[in-house]
């Protein structure tokens, strides 16, 4: 007998899952830098507009697809294709979550390793040169990052294998609120450092002159990645949503939580960077090279804080990475349970194995495999770019086209408005429907083309 599909126990659990998926490495290592570099408050405004005008409608389409079908990504999309060939191609949809789960867990592993190191106090007296050299040596070494990557995935898989309520829900309900407390504590500390005002100004001073088409495309890309769109996480989580929950308010809350967290991460990081008199740089080097040194340099003022703050900081990155990884792994596991009829445990084990293997190659691409360069990227960088800049956009385009052109209009309306009971969404529906049919696809195609040329 087929088991009944689990549902989230309530609204808070649902929001914690969406927010947990959205809040991740993207918020901590990409947003602060992008905001500072691309016009500060002006970028934040543009980012919010992108989230509200393009990302949020896609959130709604993905969510209503999942809730109305009560199935996973591939099973849902398949029902809109009649031909056998078309249905077969739908299986390819799991490629994007598969790739992202794999390379994401490599960075998750780094966060785990850095957290453990922070606990042992190694970062206590590290100099700037040592911090840079350490990360270079560490990430290009063979064993340690691979072992951490495997442990990180094991933790995630153990949570996912326990199922929605006993695993995912329990973990998110504790971790997501904890992330906000941690980041707020770090913001308080960072903004009180001498010289922090420079960093606060860097983030807040609006400079609309810096907003170019390229910046627009990257703001858009960032809002897609940050809201976990186009790869099925929102769709699958929504399939666990009860019928009386509102998709519209879930979407708005997710955007709010995600954006607030990203801005807080900015205020946690950039003022500290300024206080240490360092230039804010992007990506892994900001979090794994610059910050350990900054924390260490505070040792003269307060040895206890310079021990404690890195622990809290890497714990928050680790927690944020796990809650995001859970949502991606769930897309894969759900696929094998539903489409290939494996038990949840077997499906998790299988996905774990494949992601470990792909992740190992990604990890080695910083060291022994770094000679493989494709258009200036190592394998890790390539997978990151292809999935975030291309596959996520294509996935979102597919969801928008299916909802706008293939799904019955009345069905779309009834899902989005909870059968006409949600007054605000009843009013907004005609605009939403027009937007998803005409405007969103055109915007997505434009972003896709811009990204291909970049
Ligand atoms: N939103 C996550 C982050 O900001 C990444 C993610 C992408 C998670 C796709 C799930 C799916 O880091």
Boltz pocket constraint, residues with backbone or C-beta under 6 A from the ligand:
constraints:
  - pocket:
      binder: B
      contacts: [[A, 21], [A, 22], [A, 23], [A, 24], [A, 25], [A, 26], [A, 27], [A, 100], [A, 224], [A, 225], [A, 226], [A, 227], [A, 228], [A, 229], [A, 231], [A, 233], [A, 324], [A, 325], [A, 327], [A, 328]]
      max_distance: 6.0
